[in-house]
C-alpha cells in the first residue's frame, strides 16, 4: 500500500515530468511552424509516450526488492565493460562495411548482438544498483528532500538506461538563443541530421541536432553508450534538476521550459547548479564504490576551453554589429582549426552555442553566472549547503548577494 504522502509526492513528480516532456514544444513564428512540422514529422520522438511507459515501469518497480549498494557492483563493472566493447565492435563493423568485408562484418555484428542481449539482461539490476549507490551518498551528505525538514528521500533516484532522443535546437541567426527545441528519434544517421538542419536553415535560422547524454524526465532517461563516471554524474545531475523543481529556483526553470515565463538567467543558473552538484555527487559515488580516483578527472583541456571562450566572445561581437555572415564564416574556420588540433565538432554555429552556452561552467559560455556559482560552491561547507542556498534563489540578484 502506498502512503498518502507518497501519492502526493508521486503526483508532483508526474506533473514535473509532463512539463519537462512538453518543454521542447515551445511555439515560434506561425509562418515557420508549418514548414518546421513538415520537415521534422518523420523523426519526432514523443517524450510523453515514453514517459507514460517509464512511469508504469517505475510504479511496478516500487514493489521490487532493491539491491544492496555493493550487491550489484560486479554487474555494473561488467555492464560498462560490455558497453565499451560494443562501441569498439560498432566502429570496427563500420570499417569492415566500408571495405566490403562481409565475413568480418557478420562476425562483428554477431558478437555485438550477443553483448547487447547480455547487457539487456543486466540493465535492470545495474540501474537499481547505481540508484541505491547514489541514494546512499545523498544520505551521507544529508540531502533528503526539498520540501520538508524530515529525513525521507525525495525525489526518488530513478533512471532508465537506453538511447535518449536527439534534440533539435534552433537559434536565430542574428543572436545566440535557444529559440525552439524538439526531441527527435535516437536512431538517426549523420546524413539524416544534416538533411534536416539544411532544410531548416533555409528559413534563415541556425539549427543543430544534439545527441543527448540524458534528459530529466522521471525516471531520468540516460544514454547507455557512455562510461560509468559519465552515467553517474549525468544521473546525479538529472536528479538535481528534479530536486530543484520543487524549490523557488527550479520552479522558475520549469515555468521557462513550459514557455510561461521566459528567463535565460534562471535557465543558466539552474543548469549550472545542477551540473556542479551532479559532477560532485557522481564523483563521490565513483570513489566510494569503484575506487578509480586516478581516472576521475576527464574532459577538454585548457587549449580547447580557451579557444571556445575566445570563439564565443568574437561571435557575440560580430553578431552585435549585425555581421552575421562574418560570424558564421569565422565559426566554420574555428571548427576546422579545432579539428586540425584533434577536437572534432560536427557543426559550430549559433545553435551550438545556444545549447551548450546555457551551462555557465561550460567553455562555450561567457556568462558571469558560472563564476558566481562556482564561488558560491567554494564558500559552501558542503554540497547540501550549496544546494540549499542555490535552491532558494529567485534571480541573479540573489546569486550576487550570496556569492560575493
C-alpha positions as CSV (number, residue, x, y, z in Angstrom):
1,X,0.0,0.0,0.0
2,X,1.4,3.4,-1.0
3,X,1.0,6.1,1.7
4,X,-0.8,9.3,1.2
5,X,2.4,11.2,1.4
6,X,3.9,9.0,-1.4
7,X,0.8,9.6,-3.5
8,X,1.2,13.3,-3.2
9,X,4.8,13.4,-4.0
10,X,4.4,11.0,-6.9
11,X,1.7,13.2,-8.3
12,X,4.0,16.2,-8.1
13,X,6.7,14.2,-9.9
14,X,4.3,13.3,-12.7
15,X,3.4,17.0,-13.1
16,X,7.0,18.0,-13.4
17,X,7.7,15.1,-15.7
18,X,4.9,16.1,-18.1
19,X,6.1,19.7,-18.0
20,X,9.6,18.6,-18.9
21,X,8.2,16.2,-21.6
22,X,6.5,19.1,-23.3
23,X,9.4,21.5,-22.8
24,X,10.6,21.1,-26.4
25,X,7.3,22.1,-27.9
26,X,7.5,25.8,-27.5
27,X,6.0,27.9,-30.3
28,X,7.8,30.1,-32.7
29,X,6.6,32.3,-35.5
30,X,3.4,30.8,-37.1
31,X,4.8,31.2,-40.6
32,X,7.7,28.9,-39.7
33,X,5.7,26.3,-37.8
34,X,4.1,24.6,-40.7
35,X,7.3,24.0,-42.6
36,X,9.1,23.0,-39.4
37,X,6.3,20.4,-38.8
38,X,6.7,19.0,-42.3
39,X,10.5,18.8,-42.1
40,X,10.6,17.1,-38.7
41,X,7.4,15.0,-38.6
42,X,9.1,11.7,-39.8
43,X,11.6,11.8,-37.0
44,X,9.7,13.2,-34.0
45,X,10.1,11.4,-30.7
46,X,7.2,11.6,-28.2
47,X,8.6,12.1,-24.7
48,X,5.0,11.9,-23.4
49,X,4.5,8.4,-24.7
50,X,7.9,7.3,-23.4
51,X,7.1,8.9,-20.0
52,X,3.8,7.0,-19.7
53,X,5.6,3.7,-20.2
54,X,8.5,4.6,-18.0
55,X,6.2,5.8,-15.1
56,X,4.3,2.5,-15.4
57,X,7.6,0.6,-15.0
58,X,8.6,2.8,-12.1
59,X,5.3,2.1,-10.3
60,X,5.8,-1.6,-10.8
61,X,9.4,-1.3,-9.5
62,X,8.1,0.1,-6.2
63,X,7.3,-3.5,-5.2
64,X,10.6,-5.0,-6.3
65,X,13.5,-5.6,-3.9
66,X,16.2,-3.1,-4.2
67,X,19.7,-4.5,-4.1
68,X,22.3,-3.6,-1.5
69,X,24.6,-0.8,-2.6
70,X,27.5,-3.3,-3.1
71,X,25.5,-6.3,-4.2
72,X,25.5,-5.4,-7.9
73,X,28.8,-3.7,-8.2
74,X,30.4,-6.6,-10.2
75,X,27.4,-6.5,-12.7
76,X,27.9,-2.7,-13.0
77,X,31.5,-3.1,-13.9
78,X,30.7,-5.9,-16.4
79,X,27.9,-3.8,-18.0
80,X,30.1,-0.9,-18.7
81,X,33.0,-3.0,-19.9
82,X,30.5,-4.6,-22.3
83,X,29.3,-1.1,-23.4
84,X,32.9,-0.2,-24.2
85,X,33.4,-3.4,-26.2
86,X,30.2,-2.7,-28.1
87,X,31.4,0.7,-29.2
88,X,34.6,-0.8,-30.4
89,X,32.8,-3.5,-32.3
90,X,30.4,-1.0,-33.9
91,X,33.4,1.1,-35.0
92,X,35.2,-2.0,-36.5
93,X,31.9,-3.0,-38.1
94,X,31.8,0.4,-39.9
95,X,35.3,-0.1,-41.1
96,X,34.5,-3.6,-42.4
97,X,31.4,-2.3,-44.1
98,X,33.3,0.4,-45.9
99,X,35.9,-2.2,-47.0
100,X,33.2,-4.7,-48.1
101,X,34.5,-7.4,-45.7
102,X,31.3,-9.4,-45.5
103,X,32.5,-12.3,-43.3
104,X,34.3,-9.9,-40.9
105,X,31.3,-7.7,-40.7
106,X,29.0,-10.7,-40.0
107,X,31.2,-11.9,-37.1
108,X,31.4,-8.4,-35.5
109,X,27.6,-7.9,-35.7
110,X,27.0,-11.4,-34.3
111,X,29.3,-10.6,-31.3
112,X,27.7,-7.2,-30.9
113,X,24.3,-8.7,-30.8
114,X,25.4,-11.1,-28.1
115,X,26.8,-8.2,-26.0
116,X,23.6,-6.2,-26.4
117,X,21.5,-9.2,-25.2
118,X,23.8,-9.7,-22.2
119,X,23.5,-6.0,-21.2
120,X,19.8,-6.1,-21.7
121,X,19.6,-8.8,-19.1
122,X,21.9,-6.8,-16.7
123,X,20.3,-3.4,-17.2
124,X,17.6,-3.6,-14.5
125,X,20.0,-4.7,-11.8
126,X,22.6,-2.1,-12.9
127,X,20.0,0.7,-12.8
128,X,18.8,-0.3,-9.3
129,X,22.4,-0.7,-8.0
130,X,23.5,2.7,-9.2
131,X,20.3,4.3,-7.9
132,X,21.0,2.7,-4.5
133,X,24.6,3.9,-4.5
134,X,23.6,7.5,-5.5
135,X,20.9,7.5,-2.8
136,X,23.5,6.3,-0.2
137,X,25.8,9.1,-1.0
138,X,23.0,11.6,-0.8
139,X,22.1,10.3,2.6
140,X,25.7,10.6,3.7
141,X,25.6,14.2,2.6
142,X,22.3,14.6,4.5
143,X,20.5,15.6,1.3
144,X,17.0,14.2,1.7
145,X,14.3,16.4,0.1
146,X,13.5,20.0,-0.8
147,X,10.0,20.0,0.8
148,X,10.1,19.1,4.5
149,X,12.6,19.0,7.3
150,X,12.2,15.3,7.6
151,X,14.7,12.6,6.7
152,X,12.9,10.9,3.8
153,X,14.4,10.8,0.4
154,X,12.6,12.7,-2.4
155,X,12.6,12.8,-5.4
156,X,13.4,9.1,-5.7
157,X,16.7,8.5,-7.6
158,X,15.4,6.7,-10.6
159,X,16.6,6.4,-14.2
160,X,16.4,4.2,-17.3
161,X,19.4,3.3,-19.4
162,X,18.9,3.3,-23.1
163,X,19.4,5.6,-26.1
164,X,17.7,9.0,-25.3
165,X,16.2,11.1,-28.1
166,X,18.2,13.5,-30.1
167,X,17.5,17.2,-29.5
168,X,16.9,19.6,-32.4
169,X,17.9,23.1,-31.3
170,X,17.0,26.2,-33.3
171,X,18.5,29.7,-32.8
172,X,18.0,32.9,-34.7
173,X,21.0,33.8,-36.9
174,X,21.4,37.3,-35.5
175,X,21.8,36.3,-31.9
176,X,22.5,33.2,-29.8
177,X,19.3,32.0,-28.2
178,X,17.5,28.7,-27.6
179,X,14.6,29.7,-29.7
180,X,12.9,26.3,-30.4
181,X,13.7,22.8,-29.3
182,X,12.3,19.4,-30.3
183,X,13.1,15.8,-29.4
184,X,13.8,13.5,-32.4
185,X,14.2,9.8,-32.7
186,X,17.5,8.5,-31.3
187,X,18.4,6.3,-34.3
188,X,19.3,8.9,-36.9
189,X,22.3,8.9,-39.3
190,X,24.5,11.9,-39.8
191,X,23.1,12.3,-43.3
192,X,19.6,12.5,-41.9
193,X,20.6,15.0,-39.3
194,X,22.3,17.2,-41.8
195,X,19.4,17.0,-44.2
196,X,17.0,18.2,-41.5
197,X,19.4,21.0,-40.5
198,X,19.9,22.1,-44.1
199,X,16.2,22.3,-44.8
200,X,15.5,24.3,-41.5
201,X,18.4,26.6,-42.1
202,X,16.8,27.7,-45.4
203,X,14.4,29.7,-43.3
204,X,17.2,31.9,-42.1
205,X,17.7,30.3,-38.7
206,X,20.6,28.3,-37.2
207,X,19.9,24.7,-36.3
208,X,21.7,21.8,-34.8
209,X,20.8,18.2,-33.8
210,X,22.5,17.2,-30.5
211,X,22.9,13.7,-29.2
212,X,21.8,13.9,-25.5
213,X,23.6,12.1,-22.7
214,X,20.5,12.3,-20.5
215,X,17.2,14.1,-20.0
216,X,15.4,15.0,-16.8
217,X,12.1,13.2,-17.2
218,X,11.0,10.9,-14.3
219,X,12.6,8.4,-14.4
220,X,15.5,10.2,-16.0
221,X,16.5,8.8,-19.4
222,X,20.2,8.3,-19.7
223,X,22.5,7.1,-22.5
224,X,23.9,3.6,-22.1
225,X,26.7,4.5,-24.6
226,X,28.9,6.4,-22.1
227,X,31.3,5.3,-19.4
228,X,30.4,4.7,-15.8
229,X,31.6,8.0,-14.4
230,X,29.7,10.0,-17.0
231,X,26.5,8.0,-16.3
232,X,26.8,8.5,-12.5
233,X,27.4,12.3,-13.0
234,X,24.5,12.6,-15.5
235,X,22.2,10.6,-13.3
236,X,23.0,12.8,-10.3
237,X,22.6,15.9,-12.5
238,X,19.2,14.9,-13.8
239,X,18.2,14.0,-10.2
240,X,19.3,17.5,-9.1
241,X,17.0,19.0,-11.8
242,X,14.1,17.1,-10.3
243,X,15.1,18.1,-6.8
244,X,15.4,21.8,-7.7
245,X,12.0,21.7,-9.5
246,X,10.3,21.8,-6.0
247,X,12.3,24.9,-5.0
248,X,12.0,28.6,-5.9
249,X,14.9,28.4,-8.4
250,X,13.8,25.2,-10.1
251,X,10.1,26.1,-10.2
252,X,11.0,29.2,-12.2
253,X,13.1,27.0,-14.5
254,X,10.0,24.8,-15.1
255,X,8.0,27.9,-16.0
256,X,10.6,28.8,-18.5
257,X,10.6,25.3,-20.0
258,X,6.8,25.4,-20.3
259,X,7.0,28.8,-22.1
260,X,5.1,30.5,-19.3
261,X,7.8,32.9,-18.1
262,X,11.0,33.0,-20.1
263,X,14.1,33.8,-18.2
264,X,17.5,33.0,-19.6
265,X,19.3,33.8,-16.4
266,X,17.2,31.3,-14.4
267,X,17.9,28.7,-17.1
268,X,21.7,29.3,-16.8
269,X,21.6,29.3,-13.0
270,X,19.6,26.1,-12.7
271,X,21.6,24.2,-15.4
272,X,24.9,25.3,-13.8
273,X,23.8,24.4,-10.2
274,X,22.5,21.0,-11.3
275,X,25.7,20.4,-13.3
276,X,28.1,21.2,-10.5
277,X,26.0,19.2,-8.0
278,X,25.8,16.3,-10.4
279,X,29.5,16.2,-11.1
280,X,30.4,16.3,-7.4
281,X,27.8,13.6,-6.3
282,X,28.7,11.4,-9.3
283,X,32.4,11.6,-8.4
284,X,31.7,10.8,-4.7
285,X,29.8,7.6,-5.8
286,X,32.6,6.6,-8.2
287,X,35.2,7.0,-5.4
288,X,33.1,5.1,-2.8
289,X,32.2,2.1,-4.9
290,X,34.6,1.9,-7.8
291,X,37.8,3.3,-6.4
292,X,39.3,4.8,-9.5
293,X,40.5,8.2,-8.4
294,X,43.3,8.2,-10.9
295,X,41.0,8.4,-13.9
296,X,38.3,10.6,-12.3
297,X,39.1,14.0,-13.8
298,X,38.5,13.9,-17.5
299,X,37.4,16.4,-20.1
300,X,38.6,19.0,-22.6
301,X,42.0,20.6,-21.8
302,X,42.9,24.3,-21.4
303,X,43.5,24.7,-25.1
304,X,40.0,23.7,-26.1
305,X,38.4,25.7,-23.2
306,X,40.3,28.9,-24.1
307,X,39.6,28.5,-27.8
308,X,35.9,28.0,-27.3
309,X,35.6,31.0,-25.0
310,X,37.5,33.2,-27.4
311,X,35.4,32.0,-30.2
312,X,32.2,32.7,-28.3
313,X,33.3,36.3,-27.5
314,X,34.3,37.0,-31.1
315,X,31.0,35.6,-32.4
316,X,29.0,37.7,-30.0
317,X,30.9,40.8,-31.1
318,X,30.2,40.1,-34.8
319,X,26.5,39.5,-34.2
320,X,26.2,42.6,-32.0
321,X,27.4,44.6,-35.1
322,X,25.0,42.8,-37.4
323,X,27.8,40.9,-39.2
324,X,26.0,37.6,-39.4
325,X,27.9,36.1,-42.4
326,X,31.2,37.1,-41.0
327,X,30.3,35.4,-37.7
328,X,29.3,32.2,-39.5
329,X,32.5,32.2,-41.6
330,X,34.6,32.7,-38.5
331,X,32.8,29.8,-36.7
332,X,33.5,27.4,-39.6
333,X,37.1,28.5,-39.6
334,X,37.4,27.8,-35.9
335,X,35.7,24.4,-36.3
336,X,38.3,23.4,-38.9
337,X,41.1,24.8,-36.7
338,X,39.9,22.7,-33.7
339,X,39.6,19.6,-35.9
340,X,43.2,20.1,-37.0
341,X,44.2,20.1,-33.3
342,X,42.3,16.9,-32.6
343,X,38.9,18.4,-31.4
344,X,36.2,17.4,-33.8
345,X,32.9,19.3,-33.7
346,X,30.4,18.3,-36.4
347,X,28.8,21.8,-36.7
348,X,29.7,25.0,-34.9
349,X,27.0,27.6,-35.2
350,X,24.7,29.9,-33.3
351,X,22.5,26.8,-32.2
352,X,25.6,25.1,-30.9
353,X,26.4,28.0,-28.6
354,X,22.8,28.4,-27.7
355,X,22.6,24.8,-26.4
356,X,26.0,24.5,-24.8
357,X,26.1,28.1,-23.5
358,X,23.2,27.6,-21.1
359,X,25.8,25.8,-18.9
360,X,27.7,28.7,-17.4
361,X,30.6,26.4,-16.3
362,X,31.0,25.3,-20.0
363,X,33.8,26.8,-22.1
364,X,31.1,27.8,-24.6
365,X,29.6,30.2,-22.1
366,X,30.9,33.7,-21.3
367,X,28.2,34.4,-18.6
368,X,29.5,35.7,-15.3
369,X,26.9,33.5,-13.6
370,X,29.2,30.5,-13.8
371,X,32.0,32.2,-11.9
372,X,29.5,33.4,-9.2
373,X,28.0,29.9,-8.8
374,X,31.5,28.3,-8.5
375,X,32.3,31.0,-5.9
376,X,29.1,30.1,-4.1
377,X,30.1,26.4,-4.1
378,X,33.6,27.2,-2.8
379,X,32.1,29.3,0.0
380,X,29.7,26.5,1.0
381,X,30.8,24.0,3.6
382,X,29.1,21.1,1.9
383,X,27.2,20.2,-1.3
384,X,24.0,20.2,0.9
385,X,24.6,23.8,1.9
386,X,25.4,24.8,-1.7
387,X,22.1,23.2,-2.9
388,X,20.0,24.7,-0.1
389,X,21.4,28.2,-0.8
390,X,21.1,28.0,-4.6
391,X,17.6,26.4,-4.4
392,X,16.2,29.5,-2.5
393,X,17.4,32.0,-5.1
394,X,14.9,33.6,-7.5
395,X,17.3,35.6,-9.7
396,X,20.8,36.9,-10.4
397,X,20.5,39.5,-7.6
398,X,20.2,36.7,-5.1
399,X,23.2,34.9,-6.6
400,X,25.3,38.0,-6.5
401,X,24.4,38.7,-2.8
402,X,25.2,35.1,-1.8
403,X,28.4,34.7,-3.9
404,X,30.2,38.0,-3.3
